[in-house]
Amino acid sequence: MSPRHARVLRVCFGAAAAADLVSLAVGSESGHTVAKPLLMPLLAAYVRASGGPRLLVAALLFGWGGDVLLLLDAEPAFLAGMASFAAGHVCYLLLFRRGAPRTRSARLVAGAYALALVATVALLWPGLPADLRVPVAGYSLLLTAMAFGATRLGPVAGAGGALFMLSDTLIATGVAEWPQLPRPDLWIMATYLAAQYLLARGVTGALGARPAPPATYRESRPVST
């Protein structure tokens, strides 16, 4: 696709994201139900139009599966949605393996993420339903690995990974029945949309299709007969 198609798709994603967030801000459940399933397919289409890798498209579409399942207010749908997001994180981790080698400072970042993981799971554990404790802990481990892995592709992807971790932590505090901010779904979706968009931009910028090198003088000369 042309850059013009990519710009149109980015605008469409932005419009759908704005519609979803406004719906949540004003308490329109129907608006959220309509807008939310459009978000990740539009972002995935934008990624493909921008030359992004197929694994990134897969990660976003697994996110779409999780988005749709979490619209259903039932525990089996919550677990299935969590599994769909987990599959997306596996796709991200496979992408991040292509990033830059680890530096010495990465150890400090890894330590900070490990500390955040342990503290979050320990604090949430007592408030989680018994049958969700192990799945949430396992998912949190995978999410944290994804967030840390995103730092290999630079600050944009790294910020996306961190925001994804924040968004899912906000969901988990609701499941654990912690006190919530006003309009908690608004903050969850705002951080989630920012996370996915930054991951998409960061991955595409680092691993997306590169233009072919210009032809040499010899290659560009017409063949004489």
C-alpha positions as CSV (number, residue, x, y, z in Angstrom):
1,M,0.0,0.0,0.0
2,S,1.0,3.6,-0.5
3,P,2.0,6.0,2.3
4,R,-1.3,7.8,1.7
5,H,-3.2,4.6,2.6
6,A,-1.2,4.3,5.8
7,R,-2.0,7.9,6.8
8,V,-5.7,7.3,6.1
9,L,-5.7,4.1,8.3
10,R,-3.8,5.9,11.1
11,V,-6.5,8.7,11.0
12,C,-9.2,6.0,11.1
13,F,-7.6,4.4,14.1
14,G,-7.3,7.7,15.9
15,A,-10.9,8.5,15.2
16,A,-12.0,5.1,16.5
17,A,-9.8,5.5,19.6
18,A,-11.2,9.0,20.3
19,A,-14.8,7.7,19.9
20,D,-14.1,4.8,22.3
21,L,-12.5,7.1,24.9
22,V,-15.3,9.7,24.7
23,S,-17.8,6.9,25.0
24,L,-16.1,5.7,28.2
25,A,-15.8,9.3,29.5
26,V,-19.6,10.0,29.1
27,G,-20.6,6.5,30.3
28,S,-21.9,5.3,26.9
29,E,-21.6,1.5,27.0
30,S,-23.1,1.1,23.5
31,G,-20.5,3.5,22.1
32,H,-17.7,1.5,23.7
33,T,-19.2,-1.8,22.5
34,V,-19.2,-0.5,18.9
35,A,-15.8,1.3,18.9
36,K,-13.7,-1.2,20.8
37,P,-13.7,-4.0,18.3
38,L,-12.6,-1.7,15.5
39,L,-9.4,-0.5,17.2
40,M,-6.9,-3.3,16.8
41,P,-8.0,-4.3,13.2
42,L,-7.5,-0.7,12.1
43,L,-4.1,-0.5,13.9
44,A,-3.1,-3.8,12.3
45,A,-4.1,-2.6,8.9
46,Y,-2.0,0.6,9.4
47,V,1.0,-1.6,10.4
48,R,0.7,-3.6,7.2
49,A,0.3,-0.5,5.1
50,S,3.5,0.9,6.8
51,G,5.5,-2.2,6.1
52,G,5.4,-3.7,9.6
53,P,6.2,-7.3,10.2
54,R,3.6,-10.0,10.1
55,L,4.3,-11.1,13.7
56,L,3.3,-7.5,14.8
57,V,0.0,-7.8,12.9
58,A,-0.6,-11.2,14.7
59,A,0.2,-9.6,18.0
60,L,-2.4,-6.8,17.4
61,L,-5.0,-9.3,16.2
62,F,-4.6,-11.4,19.3
63,G,-5.1,-8.2,21.2
64,W,-8.3,-7.7,19.2
65,G,-9.4,-11.2,20.4
66,G,-8.8,-10.2,23.9
67,D,-10.6,-6.9,23.5
68,V,-13.8,-8.6,22.2
69,L,-13.7,-11.3,24.9
70,L,-13.3,-8.8,27.7
71,L,-16.5,-7.1,26.5
72,L,-18.3,-10.2,27.9
73,D,-18.9,-10.0,31.6
74,A,-18.1,-13.6,32.5
75,E,-15.1,-15.4,34.1
76,P,-14.6,-17.9,31.2
77,A,-14.5,-15.0,28.8
78,F,-12.0,-13.2,31.0
79,L,-9.7,-16.2,31.1
80,A,-10.0,-16.7,27.3
81,G,-9.3,-13.0,26.8
82,M,-6.2,-13.2,29.0
83,A,-5.0,-16.2,26.9
84,S,-5.5,-14.2,23.7
85,F,-3.4,-11.3,25.1
86,A,-0.8,-13.8,26.2
87,A,-0.5,-15.2,22.7
88,G,0.0,-11.6,21.5
89,H,2.8,-11.2,24.1
90,V,4.5,-14.3,22.7
91,C,4.4,-12.7,19.3
92,Y,6.0,-9.5,20.7
93,L,8.7,-11.5,22.4
94,L,9.6,-13.2,19.2
95,L,9.9,-9.8,17.5
96,F,12.0,-8.4,20.3
97,R,14.6,-11.1,19.8
98,R,15.6,-9.3,16.6
99,G,16.4,-6.1,18.5
100,A,19.7,-4.8,19.7
101,P,21.9,-6.8,22.0
102,R,21.5,-6.2,25.8
103,T,23.7,-3.6,27.4
104,R,25.0,-3.4,30.9
105,S,22.3,-0.9,31.9
106,A,19.7,-3.5,30.9
107,R,20.4,-5.3,34.1
108,L,19.1,-2.4,36.1
109,V,16.0,-2.2,34.0
110,A,15.5,-6.0,34.3
111,G,15.8,-5.7,38.1
112,A,13.2,-2.9,38.2
113,Y,10.8,-4.9,36.1
114,A,11.4,-8.0,38.3
115,L,10.8,-6.0,41.4
116,A,7.6,-4.6,40.0
117,L,6.4,-8.0,39.0
118,V,7.0,-9.5,42.5
119,A,5.5,-6.5,44.3
120,T,2.4,-6.4,42.1
121,V,1.6,-10.1,42.3
122,A,2.2,-10.2,46.1
123,L,-0.1,-7.2,46.7
124,L,-2.8,-8.4,44.4
125,W,-2.7,-12.1,45.4
126,P,-5.0,-11.9,48.6
127,G,-7.7,-10.0,46.7
128,L,-7.9,-12.2,43.6
129,P,-10.4,-15.0,43.4
130,A,-8.7,-18.3,44.2
131,D,-9.2,-19.8,40.7
132,L,-7.6,-16.7,39.1
133,R,-4.5,-16.4,41.2
134,V,-2.2,-18.7,39.3
135,P,-3.5,-17.6,35.8
136,V,-3.0,-14.0,36.7
137,A,0.5,-14.6,38.1
138,G,1.5,-16.6,35.0
139,Y,0.1,-13.9,32.7
140,S,1.9,-11.2,34.8
141,L,5.2,-13.0,34.3
142,L,4.7,-13.1,30.5
143,L,3.5,-9.5,30.4
144,T,6.6,-8.3,32.4
145,A,8.9,-10.2,30.0
146,M,7.2,-8.6,27.1
147,A,7.5,-5.1,28.6
148,F,11.2,-5.6,29.4
149,G,11.9,-7.1,26.0
150,A,10.3,-4.1,24.3
151,T,13.2,-2.0,25.5
152,R,15.5,-3.7,23.0
153,L,13.8,-1.8,20.2
154,G,14.3,1.6,21.7
155,P,12.4,4.1,23.9
156,V,9.2,4.2,21.8
157,A,8.6,0.4,22.0
158,G,9.9,0.5,25.6
159,A,7.3,3.1,26.6
160,G,4.6,1.0,24.9
161,G,5.6,-2.1,26.9
162,A,5.5,-0.2,30.2
163,L,2.1,1.3,29.4
164,F,0.8,-2.2,28.6
165,M,1.9,-3.4,31.9
166,L,0.3,-0.4,33.6
167,S,-3.0,-1.0,31.8
168,D,-3.2,-4.6,32.7
169,T,-2.3,-3.8,36.3
170,L,-5.3,-1.5,36.4
171,I,-7.5,-4.3,35.2
172,A,-6.1,-6.6,37.9
173,T,-6.7,-4.1,40.7
174,G,-10.4,-4.1,39.6
175,V,-10.5,-7.9,39.7
176,A,-9.0,-7.8,43.2
177,E,-11.6,-5.2,44.2
178,W,-9.1,-2.5,45.1
179,P,-10.5,1.1,45.3
180,Q,-10.7,2.5,41.7
181,L,-10.2,5.9,40.0
182,P,-13.4,7.5,38.6
183,R,-14.2,5.9,35.2
184,P,-11.6,3.1,35.6
185,D,-12.3,1.7,32.1
186,L,-11.3,5.1,30.6
187,W,-7.8,4.9,32.2
188,I,-7.5,1.2,31.3
189,M,-8.3,1.9,27.6
190,A,-6.3,5.1,27.4
191,T,-3.1,3.4,28.6
192,Y,-3.8,0.3,26.5
193,L,-4.4,2.2,23.3
194,A,-1.2,4.3,23.9
195,A,0.7,1.0,24.6
196,Q,-0.4,-0.8,21.4
197,Y,0.2,2.3,19.2
198,L,3.7,2.9,20.7
199,L,4.6,-0.8,20.3
200,A,3.3,-0.7,16.7
201,R,5.3,2.4,15.9
202,G,8.4,1.2,17.7
203,V,8.5,-2.2,16.2
204,T,7.7,-1.0,12.7
205,G,10.4,1.7,12.9
206,A,13.0,-0.8,14.1
207,L,12.0,-3.9,12.1
208,G,9.7,-2.8,9.3
209,A,10.4,-3.1,5.6
210,R,13.4,-1.1,4.4
211,P,13.5,0.6,1.0
212,A,15.6,-1.2,-1.5
213,P,19.1,0.3,-2.0
214,P,19.5,2.6,-5.0
215,A,20.8,0.9,-8.1
216,T,24.4,1.4,-8.9
217,Y,25.5,3.3,-12.1
218,R,26.3,0.0,-13.8
219,E,22.9,-1.5,-12.8
220,S,21.0,1.6,-14.0
221,R,22.6,1.7,-17.5
222,P,20.4,0.5,-20.3
223,V,21.5,-2.8,-21.8
224,S,22.9,-2.3,-25.3
225,T,22.1,-4.7,-28.1
